[in-house]
Amino acid sequence: MQIEDMKIPQGFYGGGVKAGIKKSGKEDVAVLYSKVPANGAAVFTTNTMAAAPVVVSRRVVQNGKVQAIVVNSGCANACTGVQGQVDAQAMAHQTAGLLNVAQDEVIVASTGVIGVPLPMGKISAGIKSAVEKSSADGFEDVKLAMMTTDTFPKTCSVDFTLGGKPVRIAGLAKGSGMIHPNMATMLCFIMTDADIEADVLQTALKHAVDQSFHRITVDGDSSTNDMVAVLANALAGNAAITKAAGEDYGAFLKALTAVCIHLAKLVARDGEGATKFLEITVQGATSEADAHKAAMAIAKSPLVKTAFFGQDPNWGRILCAVGYSEAAADPEKVSLTIGGLPVVKEGQGVADQTGALKDVMAEHDINVVVDLGVGSEAATVWTCDFSYEYVKINGEYHT
């Protein structure tokens, strides 16, 4: 399935503006919506300190109808008490009024500094301006308005067919730090012109997220504001997908998952201060869950991540992470390759590989493969290294 630069599905509009929330003066408020009613689904952070927009948007998604999303960056509206709830609802109310849609069909999203009240005067003016300038070509500004410490926007789309009808799925995401499953400090908004019922859409999204955003980590921190939301407006004219089974559902699920995986990888590539992109596969496991557990232990290990940053051929850190992951493994059968270079065979280091391993670790994209030697299941996750710049970015984030 061919992933392309973002092309917007039929019937979707967006606009982003500079409302003065970010100290940088860059875009920080955006609205995106379908011109016709749409079904919606979303997956949210499991952080118990969930931000006000997450609490509000969870209620919205329960009705299965979502026609618009309003988002701001620069202020997370998290840990802001009752006023935070009032402000999030006010964002939905204003957006709904301007677009002539129901308030309970508007998702609200925020990202930025925790514990700071929203500057509602700027937010309100920004929403009004974003709606006024929204268009089918307005998503260049939308993706900029979502960003915080990101160094580049993250977008893509895929075209496919359902029952002979051309269908498109497009997505845009932000995320760079506080990235870890369940979910991550990231926002992802997906649009499709497919006709698919809301409960089936929710099932498909959950599967796609499990295969993508739940398989990335930058620093092991799960944030308060994360969400992945998808809107489906049925303008493609395909026969409605009414159950999570069958050829059409399979084709839709494949396309949605491909979009989510691509965006998730971009988030990992853009990890704060990252100089390496790491793909970690654990195979030979007794179960997929065990493989995922071991792979994620490697991916979030500060010792592993700093070794890759320093190009230090200290492969023992990788096997150490496997050992404490509690995944079943046979120490006498474990093998490890880094960038295709055999480093460990049958639990022991391969002699005279230090020089070659240093060369491999100097690359930007590096594959790590561990075989646990106890089964046939596998899992892959994506991460990045830890650099001096990561500490600098997060040491100065509030200031």
N, C-alpha and C positions, 0 to 999 in steps of 0.2 A: 504494500500500500504506500503510495507516494505522498510524503509529507511536503507541503509547500509553504512559501511565505503566506501570511494571513490574507485570505480573500473572504469577504464578509458574506454570509448566507443571505438569502432573500429576506427583505422586510426588517432588517436590523439597522438601528441608527445609534450614533454616539457623539459625544462632545466632551472635551476637557478644557479647563481654564486655569489661569493663575489667579487664585483667590487671596493670596497673601498669607497662607498658613505656614508654608515652608519658609525658613529663613533664607533659603537660596533664591526665593522668588520664582521658582519653577512651577509648572502645572501641579495642581494639588486637589482639584475637585472635578469629578466626571460623572456623567450619566450615560447609560446605555439602555436601549429598550427595543422591544418589538412593536411594530406599528399595528399589529393585530394581537389578540389574546394568545397567550402561550402557556404551555405546561412547563412546570419547573421542578427541579430537584436540587438537593445540595447535601454536602457533607461538611461537618463543622469540627472545630477543635474539641478535644475531650478535656482540655484544661478546665479545672473547676473554678478558676478565676476568669472565666470567659467574659469578654468585653460586652458592653451594652449592645452594640450592633449585632453581635452573634445571638444574644438572647432574643432580640427583636426578630431577627431573620429566621431563627428556628421556628418561631410561631407562623411566620409567613409561609414557609415551605410546607407546613402541615396540610395546607388546603390544596396543594398540588398545582396552583395557578400562580405564575410569576411573569409579569410583563416588563418589569424594569428593575434596574440596579443603580443605586447611587453610591458613590465611593469618594472618600477623601483620604489623603495621605498627609503626614506631618503630625498627626495627633490620633492616638489609638482609641480614645474614648473608652479606656479600660480602667477599672478601679476608680470610677467616678460617681458611684452611688446612684441614688434616685435621679439626680439631675442628668446623669449619663443616659438613663433610659428615656427620660423626657426628650433629650436632644436627639437621640437616635430616631425616636418616633416622629419628631418634628421634621427630620430630614426626609423620612418616608412620606409624611403628610404633604410637604411642599412639593416633592417630586410628583406625587400622585395628582395633585391639583393642576400642576403645569402640563402634565401629559394626559390629563383626563382619564386616569385609570384608578382602580380601587387602591386605597392605602395598603390593604392586606395582600396586595400583589406586587409590592415593592421591597426588594432586598436592600438592606443597608450594610455597607462595609466600611471599615476604617482601619488605618495602619499608621504607625508612628510611635511617638513617645507615650508610655503608660503613665497614668495618674494625673494627666493634665486635662482640664475641661475643654470641650470643643469651643472655639471662637465662633459662636453661632451667627454673629453678624456677617462675618466673612463667609461662613459656610452657606448661609442663605443667599447672599449675593452671588456666590459661586455656582450654586445649583441653578439659579435663574439664568445666568449667563451660559452655563453648559447646555441647558435645554434649548436656549435660543440659537446657539451655534451648532447644534447637533445635526448630523447628516450621515449618509451612508459612507462618506469619506472621512468622518470625524474621528476614527479610531486611532489615528496617529497621536492625537492629543490625549485620548483616553488612556492609552498604555503609558504615556509619560506621567499622567496624573496619579497613577497607581504606585509609582516607584518611590522607594525610600533610599536605601543604600545600594540598590541595584546599579550595576555599571552599564547594563543594556536592557532594552525591552525584550520580553519573551512572548512570542506569538507564533502561530502556525495554523494551517488548515489542511483539510483533506477532502477530496471529492470522490464520490462513489455512487452506486446506483442501488435503488430499492424497487424491485418490481419494474425495472426499466425506466424509473424516474431518476433524474440526476439530483443528488442530495449533497449538501455540504455541511461539514462541522468545522468551526473555527474557534480558537481559544486564545486568550491572552492572560498572562500571569505575572505576578511580581513575587520576589523572594530572593534573599541573599544571606541573611543571618537568622538566628533562632529557627533553624530548620531541622526538624526531626519528626518522625511519624506521629500521628494522632493530634494534630496534623503537623504544621510547621508555621513559622510566621510568614505566611504567604496567602495571597489571594489569587484565585483563578476563576475567570468567567468564560463560559463556553456557550456558544450559540449554534443552533442548528435549525434548518428549515424542514427537518424530518417530522413526520406525523407519528408520534409515539405517546402512549398514555403515561400519565404522571407516575404511577406506581411502578411501571415497567422501566421508565426513565431512571427512577431512583435506584432500582436494582442494578441497572447497567452502570450507573455512575459509581455506586459502591464498589462494584467489581473493578472498574477502571482505576479508581483511586487506590485500591488495595495493590494493584499491579504497578503503580507509578509513584504517586506522592507519598505513599506509605513505605516506599523503598528508597528514599533519599534521606540523607542526614548531612548537615554541615557541622553542627556543634553540639548536638544532643539535647537542645532546648526546644520544647514544644510551646508555642506562643499562645496568647490569649485571644487572638483575633482571626485565626485562620478559617478559611472557607473555600470550597470549590463548588460553584453553582453552575447549572446548565439550564438554558431556556430553549424550548422546542416549539416553533410556531406553525408547523404543518403546511407551510406554503409550498413545499416541494410537490405536494399532491400525491404522495405514495399512499398505498393502502395502509391504514393505521396499524401500527404494531401494538397489539393488545395483550400480549403475553410474553414472558421472558423465555421464549423457545421458538424454534423454527429458523428458516433460512434468513428471513429479513432481520430478525432480532440478532442473529449471529453476525450478519454483515454490519449492522449498526454498532454492536458491541465491539467488534474488531476495530472499526474506525474511531470510535470514542476512546478506546484504550490506547490506540496509536497516538492520538493527539495528547492524551494525558502523559504518556511515557515521554514523548518528545519535550513537552513543557517541563516535566519533572527533571529531566536531564539538564535542561538549560538552567534551572534553578541551582542544581548542584554545581554546574560549571561556573556559575556566577557567585559561588560562596564568597563571603566577605574575605577579601585579601587572598583569595585562592590563586595558586600558581600551578596546580595540578588538578586534573579530572581523573578520578579513579573509579573503575568499574570492577566490582568485587563479586565473584561467583564462587559459591560453595556447592560442591557436588559430592556424590558418594554418601549422601546422608540417608538416615532411616526414614525421614519425612521431610516434606517441603517446609514445614514449620521449623524443624531443627536446622535446615539449611539456611533459612531466613534469619534465624536467631544467631547463628554463627557469623553469617555475613554482616549483619548489623553490628555485632560486637566489634568486628574488625573495623568497620566503617566509622564508628564513633569513637574509637580509641585515640586519645590525644597523643599517645606514644607512637602509634602507627602513623598518624597524620603528620606529626612533626618530623618523623623519619623521612617521609616522602618529601616534605618541604626541604629538608637539609640534604636530600639525596644520600642519606646514610643507609648502607646496605644491611641494616639490622633486622633481618627477616624474623628473628626470634620473637619480636613484638607481635607479629601476625599470628603465630601459633599460640602465643600466650593468650591472646584475645579469644581464639578458638577454645582454648582450655577452660577459660572462666565463663564462657557463654552458656555452659551446661548442655550444649548439644552433644549427642552421643558421637564418639570418635574412637578410632583404634590408633593409639600413638605409634604403633609399629607399622601401620599402613598409610598414615597420613602423607600426602604429597603437596607440594606448593610450587607454582610457577608464577613468575612476575614478568609481565611483558613477553610472555612466551618462553622465557628462560627458566629451565628446571633448576630450582633452588633446593628443594627438599624431596627426597625419595625414601619411601618406607620409614618415615620418621626421622631421618638423618640428613644433615646438610650435605649438598653436593660439593665436592672439593673444588677449590680454585675458581670459584665463581664471583669472587668479590669485585674484581675489576669490571667484568661484564655487567654485573648487577648495578654498579654505579652508573654505567652508561645508560642502562634501561631506565633508571630512576631519574635521569636527566630529561627524559621526555615529558611532554605535557599531558598526553592521554596515556594512561597505563592500566592494563588489565591485570588483575590478581585472581588466580584460580587456586582454590584449596579443595583437595579431595579428602573427605573424612574416612574413606575406606570401610564404610559399614553398610552401604545401601546404594540406591539408584536415584534418589531424589535430589533436586537442585534448586537454587534460588540465586537471583542477582540483585544487587543494590548498587546505588551510585552515591559518591561522596567527593570530597576534595581534601586538600591538605590544610594544615594550620600554618599560617605565616606570621611574621612580626606585624604585618599590616592588619591582620584580624584583631590583634590586641589593641592596636592604635585606634581602629574604627570604633570598637566597642568601649574602649576607655574614654573616648571623646564623644560618644553618641548623643548624650543629652546636651552637651555644650556646643 
